[in-house]
């Protein structure tokens, strides 16, 4: 059994979270994901907990990509410069999950790309790849807008990556035009 979990199980207080880091959620969603991890491990001790972050596609079909397209077209809104994440490409994530499902590995695995970047920088990369007007993307800070939740959650996938054939690429690589 594989449970796909989230970076939301962490508060963002640590600089980096590896597979041995204990969840310390600060949102209801993160608490629910952390509780689900505990339940899955209790009910299926040989399961895989696969934590990931923002998932990006190649055809502009993720929520973040759609948002960037709307903002570049003039819709109101902004991308946060202070929310730091490690995006993963949907094809890399799918291949890694399949590999974990077919293998002998159990326990917690982080499946994220190695690039810790802001949502704004990610938006610029998407705009460049898709030929959008990057100059129309507005910046804001999550903290400045008073939006609760973790600001910087960097999942370290180094340990998991050592056991996978699938290479988890960073956003700066998979979003290169």
RAKAUR-V346398 format. One record per residue. N is the residue number from 1. RES is the residue in one letter. PHI is phi in degrees with one decimal (* if undefined). Layout:
n: (N | N)
res: (RES | RES)
phi: (PHI | PHI)
This chain:
n: (1 | 2 | 3 | 4 | 5 | 6 | 7 | 8 | 9 | 10 | 11 | 12 | 13 | 14 | 15 | 16 | 17 | 18 | 19 | 20 | 21 | 22 | 23 | 24 | 25 | 26 | 27 | 28 | 29 | 30 | 31 | 32 | 33 | 34 | 35 | 36 | 37 | 38 | 39 | 40 | 41 | 42 | 43 | 44 | 45 | 46 | 47 | 48 | 49 | 50 | 51 | 52 | 53 | 54 | 55 | 56 | 57 | 58 | 59 | 60 | 61 | 62 | 63 | 64 | 65 | 66 | 67 | 68 | 69 | 70 | 71 | 72 | 73 | 74 | 75 | 76 | 77 | 78 | 79 | 80 | 81 | 82 | 83 | 84 | 85 | 86 | 87 | 88 | 89 | 90 | 91 | 92 | 93 | 94 | 95 | 96 | 97 | 98 | 99 | 100 | 101 | 102 | 103 | 104 | 105 | 106 | 107 | 108 | 109 | 110 | 111 | 112 | 113 | 114 | 115 | 116 | 117 | 118 | 119 | 120 | 121 | 122 | 123 | 124 | 125 | 126 | 127 | 128 | 129 | 130 | 131 | 132 | 133 | 134 | 135 | 136 | 137 | 138 | 139 | 140 | 141 | 142 | 143 | 144 | 145 | 146 | 147 | 148 | 149 | 150 | 151 | 152 | 153 | 154 | 155 | 156 | 157 | 158 | 159 | 160 | 161 | 162 | 163 | 164 | 165 | 166 | 167 | 168 | 169 | 170 | 171 | 172 | 173 | 174 | 175 | 176 | 177)
res: (X | X | X | X | X | X | X | X | X | X | X | X | X | X | X | X | X | X | X | X | X | X | X | X | X | X | X | X | X | X | X | X | X | X | X | X | X | X | X | X | X | X | X | X | X | X | X | X | X | X | X | X | X | X | X | X | X | X | X | X | X | X | X | X | X | X | X | X | X | X | X | X | X | X | X | X | X | X | X | X | X | X | X | X | X | X | X | X | X | X | X | X | X | X | X | X | X | X | X | X | X | X | X | X | X | X | X | X | X | X | X | X | X | X | X | X | X | X | X | X | X | X | X | X | X | X | X | X | X | X | X | X | X | X | X | X | X | X | X | X | X | X | X | X | X | X | X | X | X | X | X | X | X | X | X | X | X | X | X | X | X | X | X | X | X | X | X | X | X | X | X | X | X | X | X | X | X)
phi: (* | -120.9 | -105.9 | -86.1 | -109.2 | -144.4 | -64.1 | -65.8 | -72.9 | -114.3 | -82.0 | 89.8 | -75.6 | -85.1 | -68.0 | -146.2 | -118.6 | -103.2 | -66.1 | -92.0 | -68.8 | -83.6 | -58.5 | -146.0 | -65.2 | -122.7 | -123.7 | -61.7 | -61.3 | -61.8 | -64.4 | -65.4 | -64.0 | -64.3 | -64.5 | -63.7 | -59.3 | -61.9 | -62.8 | -63.3 | -63.7 | -69.4 | -78.1 | -134.2 | -57.6 | -96.2 | -80.8 | -114.8 | -103.7 | -109.0 | -90.4 | -139.7 | -126.5 | -74.6 | -99.6 | -117.0 | -98.7 | -115.6 | -118.6 | 72.8 | -103.1 | -87.7 | -58.6 | -66.3 | -64.4 | -62.6 | -62.2 | -59.8 | -62.4 | -66.2 | -65.4 | -67.4 | -87.4 | 105.8 | -64.8 | -70.0 | 136.1 | -152.2 | -108.7 | -79.9 | -89.4 | -104.2 | -92.9 | -102.4 | -139.1 | -123.4 | -71.2 | -129.6 | -78.9 | -57.5 | -68.4 | -64.9 | -62.0 | -61.8 | -64.7 | -66.0 | -63.6 | -63.3 | -62.0 | -65.2 | -64.5 | -85.7 | -96.7 | -99.0 | -71.7 | -134.4 | 87.2 | -87.1 | -135.3 | -96.4 | -123.9 | -139.1 | -71.9 | -82.6 | -87.6 | -87.2 | -137.0 | -79.8 | -62.4 | -65.4 | -61.2 | -60.6 | -61.7 | -61.8 | -64.1 | -65.0 | -60.2 | -63.9 | -60.4 | -95.5 | 68.3 | -94.4 | -79.2 | -61.2 | -63.9 | -85.4 | -75.3 | -90.3 | -100.2 | -156.4 | -115.3 | -63.3 | -62.2 | -62.0 | -89.2 | 69.8 | -86.8 | -70.7 | 119.8 | -66.1 | -98.2 | -120.8 | -129.6 | -109.3 | -88.2 | -91.9 | -98.5 | -55.5 | -62.9 | -62.9 | -60.3 | -65.6 | -108.1 | -112.1 | -78.4 | -67.4 | -95.5 | -85.5 | -79.9 | -83.7 | -59.8 | -64.9 | -88.1 | -76.4 | -100.8 | -60.6 | -63.7)
